[in-house]
Every structure is written in C-alpha cells, then in structure tokens.
Amino acid sequence: MIISIPAMERQTTSSNSDHAGTRRPQVAIINSGYLPIPAVSGGAVESLVTMLIDDNDHTGALDLTIFSIWTAEVERFVRDRQYRHTSVVLLKPPSPVTMADRVIFRVATAAIRRRRTVTFRFLMQRLWFVDQVGRLLAASEGRGRLRSSVALPRFDRIVLEDHCSLFWALKIHGNRRQFDGRVFLHLHSETHSCFGCNDEVHHSAKVLGVSQFVVDTMDRYLQDADGEGLPTSKRAVWRNGVDGARFRPATTDERRLARARFGLDESNVVLLFTGRLIPEKGAVHLVDAFASMAPHVPEAVLLIAGEPFSMGDNTRDPVRKRLHEAIADHGLEDRVRFAGFVDYEDIHYLYHAADISVLPSIMEDPAPLTVIESLASGKPIITTNSGGIPEYVDEECAILLQRDKDLTDRLAQSMIELARNESRRMAMGQAALLRGTTFNREYYAVQFGDLVGCPGISVVDEELNGHEKNDEHEERMR
C-alpha cells in the first residue's frame, strides 16, 4: 500500500515556485527501507534527514519528497506535523512480506549465529521497498502503471540514503538511463559490496560520505572490483551535524532535573553509553570494563540508553541478555541504569545527566552521532580509533583506544582515570565543546546545499556561525 501525504503548500497551490517566482528544486530523499522518516523510531540516518526536513520547512528552499517505509506512528506524526514544503510517501509492506521477514530473521539468529544477523532483519521488506520505489520513480517520469495514481514531480535531484542496493530502483522499471547525473549516494557506512550496482555508482552525480574513511572504502571497493575508482570530482565528505540548541552544556538546574529523571544522585560520576545494543557498538565490553572499574570508583554509575536491533520482544535479545547476565554476575544491579529507547527529541537530557561519554565501538564506526552529540554537549569522550571517529575528535577532547585483546582492560583504566580526575574532565569537556561548534545543524544544511547544488536550505541563510564554507572548512579540519 502507498500512502502519499503531500506538503501543505502543494495541497493549496499548484505552483512550485517561491515568493520571488523562482522555481524551487524538486529533491527526493529515499531511505534504506529499515526505519521510517521522520525519525519516530530513532536511527542516526533518519534523525539527520529529519533535521533537514525541519530546516527546509523554515526556509522553503526546496520541494522535498521523502520515500519511507510505513509505520502507524510515522503516518500519525506526518499528518499531525503538516509539513509545508515536504511531501512524504509511505510504503506499507503487505503482511506476507512482514511474516517472511520474521521467519528469516529468527532462522538467521538461531541457526546461522552470525554476529551481524541484523542483515536479515528486513530482507524481504527491503526488496519489496526497492521495487515499489522503482515503480514510483518511473511514475515521476510519466511512465508505469502508478503514473496516474500517485502525483509526483519530476525530480531534479535524488538522494539515496546509505545503501547501494537502492540503486536497484534505478535499474528496474525502465529507470536505468533516466536519472543519470541526478542521483547522489549518501554513504553512512563502509562499502563491502555495491550489490550489482557498480555501474550505477559510477554514473551517479556524486558519492557523499559522512567521513573520508567512508568515501575511501567505496573508492577502494570500486578499484578492486572494476579497476577504476571514483574520480575526485565524484567524491565528497558531508560531515554529520547536530542541533546546537539542544545539544549544549546543561545548566545547574537542567543537570539536576536530568539526573532525577534517570534516578541519579548529584554525587554520582555518570558514564553514558547511547546507541543500538548490538555487539559492534561494544556495550558488552563496556559492562565488563565497568565491572572492573566499579570497586575503584564507588560513586560511578553507568547509564545505558538504546535498544537492540531485533524483532519482537527485545527482552529476549541475546545482547541485552548478555548485558543483564554480566551485571548480575558482578552484583552491579544498583550501579547500572537502563534508559531503554529514548526519543531523539529527548536524547539531550541524557547528556545533561552525564559526566563522561563512552562509545567503545569494535567495528569501523563511520561517524557516530553519539560522538558529535557528546562534543556539542561538552562531554569528554572515551572511544576507539575506528572508522571515521578520529576525523571528528582529537586527543584534547577524547581518549582513543585501540581495538585489540586489551580493549576491555584499557577501557576500564581510562574510565577510572577520568572518573577520578575532575579537572581533566573539565578540560576535555571544554575542548569538546570548542570542537563541537564545528558540527552544527547550520553547517550540515549548508554542506547539503553546496554538494547537491541546492543552496539556501540553512535556517541561517548560509551563515555558519563563524565557520567557513565547505572546502575551506575541510582544509582546516585536516
């Protein structure tokens, strides 16, 4: 089922021009088919797109169309929100697709025992989603059986969020050559495969990565697979950003209220983990390290926010089960707090309550929002030297640990050191705050406009709060 919710302005006028009579660019953003947009169910990618939607609703610089998977919650949210300049097309998978995914995921979890069984979570849903998006893109060009049932503009730009398999929407239903030069791939993770879409990547307008690390993995993959990487003109870094109005140092009252919200005392030294409870994020290593730390710092408390990436009853998830078993084995039930899923609109309260942010990723983490949120909130960070993380932090604001057999021991020692040394925490927090001003929502929007050729989306009309434009800014970061 396709549920199309047009922008309020499109419902009241047939014009797609601004007040000066200039035609607004028609931009489609297609998400991965996992979580919905707007970000009612969390997700870093989804939260970033939602921030763009909100900014564009203020400026009216673009006519946005979002292609997203359906949930009842996201449909209610969009209808209540009544976006002025963003239309949302929600794709509701039929029940056989949903049922097939449940069976596949349970079999994968029980029998295959792969670490990344999340790959199988929405396998059939994503195949169905890509097919439906392909049909809708054909309709936007006046082709296919959906052209008379869904009103879509002809898109000037198409942004594919994160997954190369979305290029299959351009390979099917006669779309192969229709969109050459209009498609941008926004990569949020490293590339191991293009899923048979190497040629489509080569013919895309540009590959935008959340870190240089991510862009380089795509280039290396294409070099190995095709003998030809991406030309420099088709590579760019689009740095992540967060809303500095929410992610900022807490006042004394905000800190007190946030701690009360999570059952924390003012005397506690609070270590914060936020993220999906999956093995790759290192939550198990963190709990083991905290068990070693706890006797040395009696006032320390570990606050864990996030949910597993599983289906059905999350209380039965193997990672959550392992965490609770470790906590019980070490007698830490009164020292570890689980906040569960926290709506992105409320995540900044976690940082208000925290003293130290800990993200011990054991995967190549491309550019986690947790790191940027911590910077903007003025929190010292303990993390790993993985993926794109070193591009966002330095040794003045973060402790970067190697991912080896000694990670848990080094993590425990770093946590003890920072928990005991308030002056160092304060100094690192100030350095984090200074660095975090770089990665704000204004700069995020300006990068988008510059890189895809649609300026004007920023709510501050391209003023960067004192920061340079994209190329100058990247040079300074290096």
N, C-alpha and C positions, 0 to 999 in steps of 0.2 A: 504494500500500500504506500502511496506517495501522498504526503500531507504538505501542501505548499502554503506558507504563511507570508504573504507579500509585505514589503515595507509599507508603513502608513502613507508615505508620500506617493508610492506607486498606486495605492488604493484611491487616492484623492485626485491624482493628476496623471495624465499620460506622458508628461514631459520628463525627460531625464537630464535636464539642464539645471544649472544653479541659477541664483537670482540675477547674475550678470548675463545669462543666456549662453554660457559656456557649457558644452556637453560634458557631463561627468563620465569618467571612465567606468566601464562595466567590468567588475572584477569578481571572479568566482573563487571561493576557497573550499577545497574538498578535503575533508578529514579522513582519517585512516579507516573508519568503519568500526572502531572499537568503542570509544566513549563519545557521548554526544557533545555538540557545541550549540549553545553556550555551555560552560563548564559546570553543569549542575551535579555531575558525578566526579568532579575532580579531574586530575590529569594536567601535566605541565603544558603539553601542546595545546590542549583545549583552553587552558587558562590564558595563554598568550594570545590565541585568536580572539577570545572574548574581550581582552583588553583592547585589541584593535577595533573590534566592533563598537565598543563603548566610545572610543576616541572618535571614530568616524561618525557616530551619531551626533557628536557635538559639532563637528566641522562640516559634515555633509560633502566632503571632498569626493567621495566615491559612491557609486551604487554597488553595494556588496550583495552577493548571493552566497549563502552558506549551504553546502551539501553535507548533511549529517545523518548519522543513524538516529532512529526514533527511540525515545522513551516517553512514558506518560509525563514524567516530571519535566523534561525539556520542552515538551509541547505546551504544558501549562505555563512554564516560565516565559516562553517566547510570546504567547498570546497576552499574558499579563504585562510584559515589558513594553510591547508595542513599539518596536524599533522604527525609527523614521526613515533610515536610509539603508537598512539591511533586510533583505528577504531571506527566509530560512526554508529550505526544502528538506523535510524529514522523511527518511526512508524506513518504513516499518517492515521488518522481515516476517514472512509467513511462519506460522507455528512449526511446520515440518523442518524448516531451516534451524530454528531455535532448538528444537528437540534433538536434531542431528548433532549440533554443537555440544550439547550436554553429554551425549553418549561418547563422542570423540574425546572430549576433554577428560572424562572420567577414565576411559580406557588408557589414554596417554599418561595420566597421573598414576594410575595403579600398575600398569604393565610396562610402559616404556621407561619410567623413572628417570626421565631427563631432567636436568636442572631447570631448563627453560621450557617447561610444559605450557607456559603462557602462550607459546606459539600456537598451540592447538585450541585456545580458548574460544575464539570466534572464527574458526577456519571457514565454515560454510557461510556464516553471516557475511564475512568479508568478500567471498566470491560472489555472493548474491548482490552485495552492495556495489561492487565494481561494475557488474553487469548493468545494474539499474542506472548508475551514474553515466555509463557509456550511452545508454538509451537517451538520457536527459540531455547530454551534450549534443547528440545528434539532433534532438528536438530544437536545441538553441540555434542550430544552423538551418532549421526548416526542414529537417529530414526525419524519417522514422515514424512509428505509429504513435508516439507520445506528443508529436508536434502540436496537435490540436487540443490536448487535454491538460498540458502544463504550460503556462505563459512564462517564457524565459527570454531574456535579452540575448543578443549576440555578444559574447564576451570578448573584451579587449585583452584581458589577462586572466590566466588560470593558475592558481597556486595549489600544488599538490602537497599536502602536509605529511612529510616524514617517510612514506613508504613507496618504494619504487614500483610495487605491484599495482599502484593506482594508475600507472601508465597503460595498463591493460584497458582501461576505459577509453583510451585513445587508439587502441589497436583494433577495437571491435566496433561493429555497427557503422562502418564506413567513416570512422573518425581519423584514420591514420594520418592523412596529409592535411586535414582541415585546420589543425591547430598548431602547425609548425611555427616556431618563433613566438608563440603566445603563452607557452607553458613554463612555469617556474617550479622547480622541485625544492621544497624547504626541508632540508635534512636535519633531524634531531638526534640521529644515532649513526653509528658507524655502518659502513656498507660491506656486506659479505656476499651479496648477490643482487642483481637487478631483475631477477625473476623473468628472464627472457625479454627484457625491455631495454637492452643496451642501446639499440639504435634510437629508441625514443629519447633516452637520456642525452645522447649525442646531439639530437635535433631540438632539444629544449632550449629555451631562451637563456637560462642560467640555472646553475645549482647553487643554492644558498644554504650554507651550513651554520649551525649555531656556534661552531668553533672551527678554527683552522684544522684541528685534528679531524673533525668530521669530513670537511671538504677533501682533505688529503686521502682519507680512506676510500672515497669514491674515485678519486683520480688514480690511486694505486690499483683498485679493482679493475677499472677500465683498461689500464695499461696491461695488466696481466691477462685479462680476458680477450682484448681486441688488439693489443699492441699500440693502442692510441688512447692517451688520457684526455682529460678535459683541457681545452685551450684556456689560457689565463683569462681571456675575455668572458668565459662562461663560468668562472669560479668567483665566489664572493662569500664573505663572512657576514652573517646577520646576527649580531650579538643579542642574547636574551636581555630582557629588562623587567623590572617590577615597578609597581606603583609606590613612589616615594612618599605619598601622602599617608599610606597605610603602613608600609614597612619603614620604620624610623625608630629611633631610640624612644623608649617609653618614659613618660613622666613618673614621678613617685607614686601618684595615685593609680595610674594605669598599671604599673608593675604590681602594686598591692592587690588590685582587683583581679588581675590576670592570675596571680598566684592563688588567690582564694577560689577562683573558678576551677582550678585543677587540683585543689586540695593541698597546696604547698604553703610552707611557712616562710616568713621573711628570712629566717636564719639558714634556710637550705641553700646549698650550691646546686643549681639545677642544670643538668646536662640534657640537651634536647636532640632527639632524632625525629625528623619528619621525612616521610616517603613511603613508597609501597613496601610492604613487608614481604619482599622476595629475597631469595638468597643473595642475588647480585648486589643488593644495597648494603649488605654487611651487618644487618641487625643482629644476627646470631653472634658474630664476632664481638659486637658491641656489648651484648649482655654478658658474654664470657669475660670480657675485659672489665666490665663494671663489677663483676663478682670479685675480681682480683683487687680492684680499687676500693671497694666499699669499706673494708676494715681500716684502711688508712685515712679515709675522709668520712667520718661518721655522719656529717651533715649533708653529704651528697645524695641527690635524688636523680633518678633517670626518668625522663618524660618521653614516652614513645607515642608519636602520632602517625596514623596511617592504617591502611587495611591491606590484606593480601590481594593479589590479583587472581582471584579464583572465582568459581561459580558456586552459587548456592550458599550453604551455611559456612561462613568464614571461620567459625569457631573450630571447625574440623580441618582447617588448612594446616598442612604439615609444618610450615614455617612458624605460624602462630603457636602450634602445639609444642614445637621445639623450644620456643622462647619461654613459654609458661613452665615447661619442664625444667629448664635451666634455672629459672627464677625460683621455683620451688626447691630444687636440689640445693641451692645456695642459701635458702632461707631469706630471700630478698623481697618477699611479697609486700612489705611495707616501705620498700625503698624504690620500687619501680611503679610508675603510673602509666596506664594505657589510656590515651585520649580517644582512640579509635579514629574513624573518619571525621575529619574536620573540614567543613565547607571552606572553599578558598576565600570567601569573604571574611572568614573568621581566623584564618591561619596566623595573621599578625599577632593575635593575642598569645599564641604560643611563644613567640619571640619576646614579647613583653615580659613573660614569666621566666625566661631562660637567662642563664649566665654564660653558657658555653654551647655552641652548636657543633654536633658531631655527625659526620657523614662518612663512614668507613667503607666506601664503595670498593668492591673487589672486582668489578667489571670495568671496562673502559667507559667511564661515565662521560658523556659528551659535553654537557654544560648544565648541570642540575640547577633548577630554580632554587632549591634549598640553599645552595651556596650564595646566590645573588640576594636572596631574601635575608640571609644572615649578615651579609655585608651592609645592606641598606639599613638593617636594624642595629648595626654597631656591635655585633657579637663576634668574639674570637672564634675561630673555626679549627676543628681538628678533622682532617680529611685525608684522602690518599692521592698519591701522584698518579692519577689515572685520567686517560682521555683528554678532554678539554679543560679539566679543572684548573691546571696550572696557568691557563690563559686568563682566568678570572681572578685568581688570588696571587699573593706573593708571601714571602716569609715574614713580612711585618704584621700581617693580619691572620695568618694561618700556619698551622703545623701540618706539613705534608709528609705522610708516611708511605714507605714502600710496601707494596702488596706481596709479601713473601711469608714464609712459615713463621716468622716472628711478629706478624702484624698484631695479633691479639696482645702480646706482651708489650709491644711498643705503644699500642693504643692505651693500655692501662696506665703505663708510665706517663704518657702525655696528659691523660685526664687527671692523674694525681698532681702533676706539676702545675697545671693551670688552676685546678680547684684550690690548691694551697696558696697560690700566688695572686692575690687580688690586684696588685699593682701591674703585673704583667697582663692580666685580663683586661684591665682598663686601657693600657697602652695599645694592645692588639685590637681592642674594640674601637678605639679612635682611628686607628689605621684602616680598619674595615669600613668604618663609616665614610672616610675620605675616599676610599676606592669605590665604595658602593654608589657614590653620587654619579659615577660614570654610567651605570647600567639602569637608567630610569626609563619610565614609560614614554617620555617625550622623545628620547633618543631612539628608542625601539621603533616608534612610529615614523620618525624621520628616515631611519635606515630603510624601512619598508618602502616609503615613497621614492627614495633615491634609487634603490636597487631594482624596483619593478617599473620605474618610470611613471609613478602616480604621486607627485608631491602634494603636500597640503593636508595630509590626514592628521598631523600632530595637533593636539589641542592647544599648543602654544605657537602655532603658525611657524614651525621650524626654528624657533628659538630654543637652544639646547641648554638653557640654564648655565651658560658659560662654557659649554663643551663644543668642540669643533665638529665640522661635518665629517662624513663617513671616512673618506680616505685619510684626512689629517688625523682623525681620532685613532684609526687603526695604526698609523705610524707611531703615534705617541704610546699606544699600548705595547707595541713591540719594543 
